[in-house]
């Protein structure tokens, strides 16, 4: 494990979709709640909450929550180019970058999380935990946008599932 990079990871998935649909899937409350979050709120740089159909832009802030978890994730949208690139803070001072690359009838979604601290708690909770979480949610993004099937477990009686 001495050559293992604890500070960042990258996950990629190919989705049969249109790049504009997938950009909206990341940047609009109505869409991001279909595959990723139980509740999303986006706020303008002035602090007003965006409409659920409105795309976030650079400088916005967010509050996110997931099914079966009580934690609320808060962060900033660092960059959103309204086309194919999004950067936001996540898990404290980490940076998540999402690139969308159209390849014929597929979109390659590339997610990179970086600036992960290297203390033991961050190695376990952020580096390993977020990598596992993002892997599932990218698969769910594919499932929802290719087949209309949401794979998330929403049943509080079934804790500890890989799809929580």
C-alpha atoms as an extended CHARMM CRD file, in Angstrom:
* protein
*
       164  EXT
         1         1  UNK       CA              0.0000000000        0.0000000000        0.0000000000  PROA      1               0.0000000000
         2         2  UNK       CA              3.0050000000        2.3250000000        0.0890000000  PROA      2               0.0000000000
         3         3  UNK       CA              2.3870000000        3.4950000000       -3.5190000000  PROA      3               0.0000000000
         4         4  UNK       CA             -1.3770000000        3.8770000000       -3.0690000000  PROA      4               0.0000000000
         5         5  UNK       CA             -2.5660000000        7.4460000000       -3.6640000000  PROA      5               0.0000000000
         6         6  UNK       CA             -4.7200000000        8.3970000000       -0.6920000000  PROA      6               0.0000000000
         7         7  UNK       CA             -5.2050000000       11.9920000000       -1.8920000000  PROA      7               0.0000000000
         8         8  UNK       CA             -7.4000000000       11.4230000000       -4.9750000000  PROA      8               0.0000000000
         9         9  UNK       CA             -9.2670000000        8.9590000000       -7.1570000000  PROA      9               0.0000000000
        10        10  UNK       CA            -11.0150000000        8.9440000000      -10.5350000000  PROA      10              0.0000000000
        11        11  UNK       CA            -14.1020000000        7.0030000000      -11.6230000000  PROA      11              0.0000000000
        12        12  UNK       CA            -15.4030000000        6.8270000000      -15.2010000000  PROA      12              0.0000000000
        13        13  UNK       CA            -18.5700000000        5.3830000000      -16.6980000000  PROA      13              0.0000000000
        14        14  UNK       CA            -20.0770000000        5.3800000000      -20.1970000000  PROA      14              0.0000000000
        15        15  UNK       CA            -23.7760000000        6.2320000000      -20.3990000000  PROA      15              0.0000000000
        16        16  UNK       CA            -25.9620000000        6.0420000000      -23.4720000000  PROA      16              0.0000000000
        17        17  UNK       CA            -27.4360000000        9.5130000000      -23.2790000000  PROA      17              0.0000000000
        18        18  UNK       CA            -27.1160000000       13.0670000000      -24.4560000000  PROA      18              0.0000000000
        19        19  UNK       CA            -24.4890000000       15.3090000000      -22.8600000000  PROA      19              0.0000000000
        20        20  UNK       CA            -27.0780000000       18.0500000000      -22.1800000000  PROA      20              0.0000000000
        21        21  UNK       CA            -29.3350000000       15.6370000000      -20.2590000000  PROA      21              0.0000000000
        22        22  UNK       CA            -26.4370000000       14.4420000000      -18.1220000000  PROA      22              0.0000000000
        23        23  UNK       CA            -25.2100000000       17.9670000000      -17.4310000000  PROA      23              0.0000000000
        24        24  UNK       CA            -28.7150000000       18.7760000000      -16.1680000000  PROA      24              0.0000000000
        25        25  UNK       CA            -28.6700000000       15.5450000000      -14.1030000000  PROA      25              0.0000000000
        26        26  UNK       CA            -25.8390000000       17.0450000000      -12.0450000000  PROA      26              0.0000000000
        27        27  UNK       CA            -26.9080000000       20.7050000000      -11.9300000000  PROA      27              0.0000000000
        28        28  UNK       CA            -30.6770000000       20.7790000000      -11.3640000000  PROA      28              0.0000000000
        29        29  UNK       CA            -32.5440000000       19.8230000000       -8.1810000000  PROA      29              0.0000000000
        30        30  UNK       CA            -35.3120000000       17.9840000000      -10.0470000000  PROA      30              0.0000000000
        31        31  UNK       CA            -32.7640000000       15.7950000000      -11.8420000000  PROA      31              0.0000000000
        32        32  UNK       CA            -30.0930000000       15.1860000000       -9.1930000000  PROA      32              0.0000000000
        33        33  UNK       CA            -32.7570000000       13.8700000000       -6.8140000000  PROA      33              0.0000000000
        34        34  UNK       CA            -33.6960000000       11.1800000000       -9.3880000000  PROA      34              0.0000000000
        35        35  UNK       CA            -30.4000000000        9.3150000000       -9.0520000000  PROA      35              0.0000000000
        36        36  UNK       CA            -28.2170000000       10.7370000000       -6.2500000000  PROA      36              0.0000000000
        37        37  UNK       CA            -29.9140000000       12.6060000000       -3.4200000000  PROA      37              0.0000000000
        38        38  UNK       CA            -33.0620000000       12.4100000000       -1.3480000000  PROA      38              0.0000000000
        39        39  UNK       CA            -33.0550000000       16.2000000000       -1.0600000000  PROA      39              0.0000000000
        40        40  UNK       CA            -31.0260000000       18.8720000000       -2.8110000000  PROA      40              0.0000000000
        41        41  UNK       CA            -31.0760000000       22.6200000000       -2.3370000000  PROA      41              0.0000000000
        42        42  UNK       CA            -29.0410000000       25.0440000000       -4.4090000000  PROA      42              0.0000000000
        43        43  UNK       CA            -28.5250000000       28.6780000000       -3.4510000000  PROA      43              0.0000000000
        44        44  UNK       CA            -27.4270000000       31.6050000000       -5.5950000000  PROA      44              0.0000000000
        45        45  UNK       CA            -24.3190000000       33.5630000000       -4.6320000000  PROA      45              0.0000000000
        46        46  UNK       CA            -26.7460000000       36.0750000000       -3.0430000000  PROA      46              0.0000000000
        47        47  UNK       CA            -28.2500000000       33.2950000000       -0.8900000000  PROA      47              0.0000000000
        48        48  UNK       CA            -31.6700000000       32.8140000000       -2.4780000000  PROA      48              0.0000000000
        49        49  UNK       CA            -32.7740000000       29.2280000000       -3.1400000000  PROA      49              0.0000000000
        50        50  UNK       CA            -32.8720000000       28.2670000000       -6.8030000000  PROA      50              0.0000000000
        51        51  UNK       CA            -36.0530000000       26.8920000000       -8.3330000000  PROA      51              0.0000000000
        52        52  UNK       CA            -36.0310000000       23.0930000000       -8.5780000000  PROA      52              0.0000000000
        53        53  UNK       CA            -35.8390000000       23.2780000000      -12.3890000000  PROA      53              0.0000000000
        54        54  UNK       CA            -33.0830000000       25.9180000000      -12.4330000000  PROA      54              0.0000000000
        55        55  UNK       CA            -29.4650000000       24.9470000000      -13.1850000000  PROA      55              0.0000000000
        56        56  UNK       CA            -26.8340000000       25.9620000000      -10.6710000000  PROA      56              0.0000000000
        57        57  UNK       CA            -23.9400000000       28.1590000000      -11.7760000000  PROA      57              0.0000000000
        58        58  UNK       CA            -20.4410000000       28.9630000000      -10.5410000000  PROA      58              0.0000000000
        59        59  UNK       CA            -20.5940000000       30.5970000000       -7.1190000000  PROA      59              0.0000000000
        60        60  UNK       CA            -23.7460000000       28.8150000000       -5.9620000000  PROA      60              0.0000000000
        61        61  UNK       CA            -23.8740000000       26.8320000000       -2.7270000000  PROA      61              0.0000000000
        62        62  UNK       CA            -25.6070000000       23.5450000000       -1.9820000000  PROA      62              0.0000000000
        63        63  UNK       CA            -27.1510000000       21.4650000000        0.8080000000  PROA      63              0.0000000000
        64        64  UNK       CA            -27.4910000000       17.7600000000        0.0530000000  PROA      64              0.0000000000
        65        65  UNK       CA            -28.9210000000       14.8040000000        1.9300000000  PROA      65              0.0000000000
        66        66  UNK       CA            -29.2510000000       11.1100000000        1.1070000000  PROA      66              0.0000000000
        67        67  UNK       CA            -31.7950000000        8.4370000000        1.9080000000  PROA      67              0.0000000000
        68        68  UNK       CA            -31.1640000000        6.7050000000        5.2530000000  PROA      68              0.0000000000
        69        69  UNK       CA            -28.4800000000        9.1770000000        6.3860000000  PROA      69              0.0000000000
        70        70  UNK       CA            -29.0350000000       12.1030000000        8.7310000000  PROA      70              0.0000000000
        71        71  UNK       CA            -25.9440000000       14.0690000000        7.6640000000  PROA      71              0.0000000000
        72        72  UNK       CA            -26.3030000000       17.1290000000        5.4610000000  PROA      72              0.0000000000
        73        73  UNK       CA            -23.4480000000       17.8990000000        3.0790000000  PROA      73              0.0000000000
        74        74  UNK       CA            -22.8380000000       21.5950000000        2.4440000000  PROA      74              0.0000000000
        75        75  UNK       CA            -20.4980000000       23.0060000000       -0.1410000000  PROA      75              0.0000000000
        76        76  UNK       CA            -19.8230000000       25.4330000000       -2.9800000000  PROA      76              0.0000000000
        77        77  UNK       CA            -20.0820000000       25.1750000000       -6.7290000000  PROA      77              0.0000000000
        78        78  UNK       CA            -16.6390000000       26.2990000000       -7.8110000000  PROA      78              0.0000000000
        79        79  UNK       CA            -17.1660000000       26.0430000000      -11.5620000000  PROA      79              0.0000000000
        80        80  UNK       CA            -20.0820000000       25.1660000000      -13.8260000000  PROA      80              0.0000000000
        81        81  UNK       CA            -19.6450000000       25.9200000000      -17.5310000000  PROA      81              0.0000000000
        82        82  UNK       CA            -23.2630000000       25.1170000000      -18.5920000000  PROA      82              0.0000000000
        83        83  UNK       CA            -21.9600000000       22.4520000000      -20.9800000000  PROA      83              0.0000000000
        84        84  UNK       CA            -19.6080000000       19.6890000000      -19.8270000000  PROA      84              0.0000000000
        85        85  UNK       CA            -17.6000000000       20.5980000000      -16.6990000000  PROA      85              0.0000000000
        86        86  UNK       CA            -18.5260000000       21.0030000000      -13.0340000000  PROA      86              0.0000000000
        87        87  UNK       CA            -16.3120000000       21.4840000000       -9.9580000000  PROA      87              0.0000000000
        88        88  UNK       CA            -17.5770000000       21.6030000000       -6.3870000000  PROA      88              0.0000000000
        89        89  UNK       CA            -16.2890000000       21.3060000000       -2.8510000000  PROA      89              0.0000000000
        90        90  UNK       CA            -17.2270000000       18.0870000000       -1.0960000000  PROA      90              0.0000000000
        91        91  UNK       CA            -16.4630000000       16.3380000000        2.1920000000  PROA      91              0.0000000000
        92        92  UNK       CA            -14.8380000000       19.3820000000        3.7000000000  PROA      92              0.0000000000
        93        93  UNK       CA            -12.0690000000       20.8030000000        1.5350000000  PROA      93              0.0000000000
        94        94  UNK       CA            -12.0770000000       18.0640000000       -1.1000000000  PROA      94              0.0000000000
        95        95  UNK       CA            -12.6390000000       19.0060000000       -4.7250000000  PROA      95              0.0000000000
        96        96  UNK       CA            -14.8680000000       16.9890000000       -7.0430000000  PROA      96              0.0000000000
        97        97  UNK       CA            -14.6030000000       17.5450000000      -10.7720000000  PROA      97              0.0000000000
        98        98  UNK       CA            -17.1180000000       16.0480000000      -13.2010000000  PROA      98              0.0000000000
        99        99  UNK       CA            -16.2780000000       16.0240000000      -16.9070000000  PROA      99              0.0000000000
       100       100  UNK       CA            -18.7450000000       14.9500000000      -19.5750000000  PROA      100             0.0000000000
       101       101  UNK       CA            -17.3110000000       13.7810000000      -22.8820000000  PROA      101             0.0000000000
       102       102  UNK       CA            -19.6470000000       12.9270000000      -25.7930000000  PROA      102             0.0000000000
       103       103  UNK       CA            -18.4750000000        9.8450000000      -27.7640000000  PROA      103             0.0000000000
       104       104  UNK       CA            -21.0210000000        9.0760000000      -30.4810000000  PROA      104             0.0000000000
       105       105  UNK       CA            -24.1950000000        8.0050000000      -28.6430000000  PROA      105             0.0000000000
       106       106  UNK       CA            -22.3570000000        7.6520000000      -25.3090000000  PROA      106             0.0000000000
       107       107  UNK       CA            -21.3030000000       10.1820000000      -22.7180000000  PROA      107             0.0000000000
       108       108  UNK       CA            -18.2200000000        9.3890000000      -20.6730000000  PROA      108             0.0000000000
       109       109  UNK       CA            -18.7810000000       10.7110000000      -17.1620000000  PROA      109             0.0000000000
       110       110  UNK       CA            -15.4360000000       11.1780000000      -15.4400000000  PROA      110             0.0000000000
       111       111  UNK       CA            -15.4800000000       12.0370000000      -11.7530000000  PROA      111             0.0000000000
       112       112  UNK       CA            -12.2910000000       12.9340000000       -9.9030000000  PROA      112             0.0000000000
       113       113  UNK       CA            -12.1910000000       13.6570000000       -6.1760000000  PROA      113             0.0000000000
       114       114  UNK       CA             -8.9770000000       15.2550000000       -4.9550000000  PROA      114             0.0000000000
       115       115  UNK       CA             -7.4410000000       17.1510000000       -2.0430000000  PROA      115             0.0000000000
       116       116  UNK       CA             -8.3090000000       14.2840000000        0.3170000000  PROA      116             0.0000000000
       117       117  UNK       CA             -6.5300000000       14.5950000000        3.6910000000  PROA      117             0.0000000000
       118       118  UNK       CA             -4.2370000000       11.7160000000        4.6390000000  PROA      118             0.0000000000
       119       119  UNK       CA             -5.1140000000       11.2120000000        8.2990000000  PROA      119             0.0000000000
       120       120  UNK       CA             -6.4970000000        7.7360000000        9.0640000000  PROA      120             0.0000000000
       121       121  UNK       CA            -10.0960000000        8.9170000000        9.4660000000  PROA      121             0.0000000000
       122       122  UNK       CA            -10.0210000000       10.6640000000        6.0480000000  PROA      122             0.0000000000
       123       123  UNK       CA             -8.3260000000        7.7090000000        4.3840000000  PROA      123             0.0000000000
       124       124  UNK       CA            -11.1320000000        5.4440000000        5.5520000000  PROA      124             0.0000000000
       125       125  UNK       CA            -14.1230000000        7.7680000000        5.4320000000  PROA      125             0.0000000000
       126       126  UNK       CA            -13.3260000000        9.9800000000        2.4480000000  PROA      126             0.0000000000
       127       127  UNK       CA            -10.8430000000        8.1640000000        0.2220000000  PROA      127             0.0000000000
       128       128  UNK       CA            -12.3250000000        4.6680000000        0.5370000000  PROA      128             0.0000000000
       129       129  UNK       CA            -15.8740000000        5.6460000000        1.5270000000  PROA      129             0.0000000000
       130       130  UNK       CA            -16.4140000000        8.2840000000       -1.1460000000  PROA      130             0.0000000000
       131       131  UNK       CA            -14.8450000000        6.1170000000       -3.8430000000  PROA      131             0.0000000000
       132       132  UNK       CA            -17.2870000000        3.3390000000       -3.0060000000  PROA      132             0.0000000000
       133       133  UNK       CA            -20.2050000000        5.7740000000       -2.8120000000  PROA      133             0.0000000000
       134       134  UNK       CA            -19.4130000000        7.5210000000       -6.0870000000  PROA      134             0.0000000000
       135       135  UNK       CA            -18.9870000000        4.1470000000       -7.8170000000  PROA      135             0.0000000000
       136       136  UNK       CA            -22.5150000000        3.1560000000       -6.8170000000  PROA      136             0.0000000000
       137       137  UNK       CA            -24.0720000000        6.5160000000       -7.6460000000  PROA      137             0.0000000000
       138       138  UNK       CA            -22.4380000000        6.6270000000      -11.0840000000  PROA      138             0.0000000000
       139       139  UNK       CA            -23.9210000000        3.1860000000      -11.7620000000  PROA      139             0.0000000000
       140       140  UNK       CA            -27.2710000000        4.5000000000      -10.5640000000  PROA      140             0.0000000000
       141       141  UNK       CA            -26.9390000000        7.5240000000      -12.8670000000  PROA      141             0.0000000000
       142       142  UNK       CA            -26.4900000000        5.0920000000      -15.7720000000  PROA      142             0.0000000000
       143       143  UNK       CA            -29.4240000000        2.9550000000      -14.6380000000  PROA      143             0.0000000000
       144       144  UNK       CA            -31.7760000000        5.9250000000      -14.2710000000  PROA      144             0.0000000000
       145       145  UNK       CA            -30.8410000000        7.6520000000      -17.5430000000  PROA      145             0.0000000000
       146       146  UNK       CA            -30.6050000000        4.5180000000      -19.6880000000  PROA      146             0.0000000000
       147       147  UNK       CA            -33.4280000000        2.4330000000      -18.2040000000  PROA      147             0.0000000000
       148       148  UNK       CA            -35.4660000000        4.5980000000      -15.8070000000  PROA      148             0.0000000000
       149       149  UNK       CA            -34.6300000000        2.3210000000      -12.8460000000  PROA      149             0.0000000000
       150       150  UNK       CA            -33.4950000000        3.8340000000       -9.5260000000  PROA      150             0.0000000000
       151       151  UNK       CA            -31.3440000000        1.2850000000       -7.6700000000  PROA      151             0.0000000000
       152       152  UNK       CA            -31.1640000000        3.1750000000       -4.3470000000  PROA      152             0.0000000000
       153       153  UNK       CA            -32.3570000000        1.5010000000       -1.1620000000  PROA      153             0.0000000000
       154       154  UNK       CA            -34.8660000000        3.8080000000        0.5110000000  PROA      154             0.0000000000
       155       155  UNK       CA            -36.1030000000        1.3330000000        3.1320000000  PROA      155             0.0000000000
       156       156  UNK       CA            -34.9380000000        2.3000000000        6.6670000000  PROA      156             0.0000000000
       157       157  UNK       CA            -35.3600000000       -1.3280000000        7.7910000000  PROA      157             0.0000000000
       158       158  UNK       CA            -32.5550000000       -2.3500000000        5.4020000000  PROA      158             0.0000000000
       159       159  UNK       CA            -29.4450000000       -0.5650000000        6.6480000000  PROA      159             0.0000000000
       160       160  UNK       CA            -25.9360000000       -1.3980000000        5.4900000000  PROA      160             0.0000000000
       161       161  UNK       CA            -26.7820000000       -2.2720000000        1.8910000000  PROA      161             0.0000000000
       162       162  UNK       CA            -24.3650000000       -1.4330000000       -0.9290000000  PROA      162             0.0000000000
       163       163  UNK       CA            -27.0990000000        0.7030000000       -2.4820000000  PROA      163             0.0000000000
       164       164  UNK       CA            -27.6210000000        2.9860000000        0.5530000000  PROA      164             0.0000000000
